[in-house]
Amino acid sequence: MKRITIYDVAKEADVSLATVSRVINDSNVVREDTRIRVQKAIEKLGYKPNAIAQGLALSKTTTVSIVMGEKMFPYHAKILNGLMDVAKIYNYNIMFHTTSKGISRMQDVIESIIKSRVDGVILFNDNFSEDELEVLNEYQIPMVIVGSKIPETNIANVGNVYLDFEQMAYDLVNACFDKGVEDIALVEDKLNLSMMEQLKNGIDKAFEEKGKKFEKYISYDDSYKSSYVFLTEHFKKMKPSQMVITLRDSQAIAVLNASIEAGYKVPDDYELICILNNKYLNMVRPHISSYNIPEYDMGAVAMRLLTKMLVEDKDKRQPLNKQIEMTYSFLKRASVK
């Protein structure tokens, strides 16, 4: 028999997740007709919210939950080290939640977080929707999102430690324009859609300011087993752009190998840049250019911000800055001229 979740109740009552959680927590901001509709859905489906509500009534646990996508673990190791080191300093325990497509559903993660009575949550981008963040906020769970810059939100209990990938891409494209490179391509990364959106926004902005339109966003569907398989076919039909930008090392190496097999050389025929730096970028020939990102510091700052948010109500001497932008620098290697 299927386990009934808060998602099922929201769908049955045709309301948001946050509205269901408000009804469960007996909030007075819900209209009476909406409250009745949600309560009827709870009764009809046999949803049992009591375990969650009872857990919230207990004391703090000095436990922080970290939520990240399973496939991104290798790319966030240094951020995790920073998070763990600062958590240890402040005597916080860590509870890991990993998500993977079709296996670890986000609704299960949310319910586990609430039932576990964690004091706060560190989220990596692309894990939670706005609606899901609002549910955690209803349970007064402070959150810090680490990675890329999040859109403006009305949710008060959310911090953000980020890199401005939109500005990074904007500056990169303008640097290309300055040296006469206007044929630029961006390879899609399906595991980091929020970062991809910001990179594309920066590229779009730079092109628009030049009176041009960016048209080389390289995307592929799920019929391909990997980006390498797709790119192998792609470069048989099309010459690489003057500048190819990827987010992760696996994509950059896929571009490099597929283009070599098609008879193209880096940097003679085109230039290649990978946004997220990784040791493997120095293990291929030519070495692939990237960005120096302070990953350990991002994790340390994110955890320190969360600890401050957890005691914010006790110390109101000055407002807490919850939006912290980190800096980066370009690492020029042999894949660019």
Stockholm file with secondary structure:
# STOCKHOLM 1.0

chainA/1-337         MKRITIYDVAKEADVSLATVSRVINDSNVVREDTRIRVQKAIEKLGYKPNAIAQGLALSKTTTVSIVMGEKMFPYHAKILNGLMDVAKIYNYNIMFHTTSKGISRMQDVIESIIKSRVDGVILFNDNFSEDELEVLNEYQIPMVIVGSKIPETNIANVGNVYLDFEQMAYDLVNACFDKGVEDIALVEDKLNLSMMEQLKNGIDKAFEEKGKKFEKYISYDDSYKSSYVFLTEHFKKMKPSQMVITLRDSQAIAVLNASIEAGYKVPDDYELICILNNKYLNMVRPHISSYNIPEYDMGAVAMRLLTKMLVEDKDKRQPLNKQIEMTYSFLKRASVK
#=GR chainA/1-337 SS CCCCCHHHHHHHHTCCHHHHHHHHTTCTTSCHHHHHHHHHHHHHHTCCCHHHHHHHTSCCCCEEEEEEEGGGGGGGHHHHHHHHHHHHHTTCEEEEEEEBTTTBCHHHHHHHHHHTTCSEEEEETTSCCHHHHHHHHHTTCCEEEEEECCCCCSCTTEEEEEECHHHHHHHHHHHHHHTTCCCEEEECCTTCHHHHHHHHHHHHHHHHHTTCCCCCEECCCTTSSSHHHHHHHHHHHSCCCSEEEESSHHHHHHHHHHHHHTTCCTTTTCEEEEEECCGGGGSSSSCCEEEECCHHHHHHHHHHHHHHHHTGGGCCSSCCCCEEECCCEEECCTTCC
#=GC SS_cons         CCCCCHHHHHHHHTCCHHHHHHHHTTCTTSCHHHHHHHHHHHHHHTCCCHHHHHHHTSCCCCEEEEEEEGGGGGGGHHHHHHHHHHHHHTTCEEEEEEEBTTTBCHHHHHHHHHHTTCSEEEEETTSCCHHHHHHHHHTTCCEEEEEECCCCCSCTTEEEEEECHHHHHHHHHHHHHHTTCCCEEEECCTTCHHHHHHHHHHHHHHHHHTTCCCCCEECCCTTSSSHHHHHHHHHHHSCCCSEEEESSHHHHHHHHHHHHHTTCCTTTTCEEEEEECCGGGGSSSSCCEEEECCHHHHHHHHHHHHHHHHTGGGCCSSCCCCEEECCCEEECCTTCC
//
